[in-house]
Amino acid sequence: MKRYIKSGIVAVLSSAAILSSCDLLERQQPQAQLAPEQVWVDNSSVRAAIIGAYSSLQSANSYGLRHWAFAGLAADEISWTGTFPTFGQIDQRQVLANNVEWSNLWNTIYAGINRSNNIIANVPGINDASLNKEAAIGEARFLRALNYMNLLLWFGGTPEGYGTANGLGLSIFDTPTLTPGDAEPKPRSTEAEVWTLINADLQYAIDNLPTTGGPARATRTAAVALRARAAMYQNDWPRAYELANSVIAGDGSDLAANFADLYLNQNVTPESIFELQFDPTNSNSIAFFFFPTARGGRNELAPNQGFLTAHEAGDRRLAVNNGSAAPSPAAGTTAKYYRITNGDDHVIILRRAELYLIAAEAAAKASAANLQTGVGLLNEVRERAGLPAVTATSVAELETLVLNERRIELAFEGHRWFDLRRTNRVVSTFSIEPFRALMPIPEREVLTAGGVVAQNPQY
């Protein structure tokens, strides 16, 4: 996957799609810009635009570091060991509205949304028999849904979680932002309205994406898996179970035999469903942020010691999570991201173990009669980790077991803070003010919007 965008697309994407809505308000229109019909001409131009939509996920302000790392840093999974005060605010759960990290993350994700919007709007008008229009739009809608979901998880919902009638949403931009007029501020929609958009995008993707081609590109399986995750956050437990179980049972595939293989190797299918690709040309700085200075890193992040001691005796995942499984281990790192020389650690966004854990929780929450089904799914993940089977006699007990398992299994993959949020455990876990469960809308966005975009309460 390349980060560059081929020349024909640059006129549209560099002047509009890579800019946030507020950025556009503060920039003049380009003096020379190709008309859309000169840019969106054939299958090749669409492929280049889709690559551009994927490349936004590679940014250090998205999956290239901050989205998943902050989900661990704000929780009890990653510790701040460096010098960036903006990271320190997140680690201490005392984030200010002017913290530039959130502005950068916000703008990067909205830029990715706009890249998808350009594809969705322009592909229908292209006359090229070799272009599968529905699949191209499905890929763009999958990426748009992922980006909106991530924004909602950080900035939306309520202090108690997600999926409630009074949840706060986001400003919805579902058409291309090409001019300052297109970027006029919009009031925030409700959480439910944002979920409606996400669900519709993912259903379109499910209906139109190919069944093969992963994990580097979105497939139908990836769309089903992401829709299962969305249903979990909406507390739609019957749907979450149905979708997650369909992935688990659909093709008879199983988890990777060795947990460490997922990270010491790459694109380990069938477990890896959607994996963000990096290479020495299109690299990331993830390992650099973990490694000590003596090994060429900046020592900004490290696995939280309480998280490491939470591993049960004999848990095979500890060697990955504490970095000792890496070919050249270093203290304070993780073997999920260790390729500091080339910066080509991949980032797994969706994998089957997550679906097992979603299905385990959803089975019991959909119906207490399915409690043992949920326990069995949970134990599938524990067996791979070399751990004994557990039992549960209530849905609440199983929920706690699943959350503990998700903490270990999905560490450094961007889930922990959101798990605590969706189960209303943030305040009790960290003894903080409830409003801090939501991150602040970036102060610059609120000010630039002139009051149209409301700040989250108490920031």
WOZIKA-V616325 format. One line per field, one symbol per residue. phi: phi as a letter, one per 20 degrees, with the letter a starting at -180 (. if undefined). psi: psi as a letter, one per 40 degrees, with the letter a starting at -180 (. if undefined). burial: 1 if it has 9 or more other ideal C-beta (glycine too) atoms within 8 Angstrom, else 0. Layout:
phi: ???
psi: ???
burial: ???
This chain:
phi: .eefcfgfegfeffebfedfgfgffdcffgfcbffgfededbgfffgfffgfffffffgfecffafgffffeffdcdcdecdcfffffgfgelcfefefffffffgffffffffffgffgfdfgeedbfeeefffffffffgffffffffffffddncgeqcmdfdfedcfeddcfedcgffeggcffffgffffgfffffffffgfcffecpfefcfcgfffffffffffgfemefffgfgffffffefdmfcfgfcgfgfdfdbleeeffebcfecbgfdecdffgfeffffdnddlecbgfffffffffgnfffffffenfefgcfbfmccffbceffdmdffceecbfgffgffffffgfffagfegffffffgfffffffndffdcbdbffffgfffffffgefdgmcncfgfffffdldffffdldfgfffeffgggffffffmnfeeffgme
psi: hidihiddedddddeddeiidddddeiiiidhhiideedgdadddddddddddddddeieebeecdddddddddafdiiheaehdddddddeffhidehdddddddddddddddddddddddddehghdehgddddddddddddddddddddddeaaideaifideiiaihhheiigdidddehiiihiiddddddddddddddddeeiieieiedihiddddddddddddddefgddddddddddddedeeiaiidhddddddaifgiedhdhhhhiiddgiifdddddiideeeaefdiihhddddeehiheheeddddeeeeidgiiieaiedgegddeffhihhdhidddddddddddddddhdeeddddddddddddddefiiiiiieidddddddddddddddeifefddddddddefeddddefihddedhiihhddddddefedhhiihe.
burial: 100011011111111111111111100000000000001111101101111111111110111111111111111011110100011111101010101011111111111111111111111001000010101111111111111111111111110011110011111110011011011011011111111011101111110110000110011111111111111111011011101111110000001100111111001100111111110001111111111100001011111100110010001111111110110011011111111100111111111111111111111111000110111111111111100001010010111011111111111111111111111111101001011111011111110110001011001
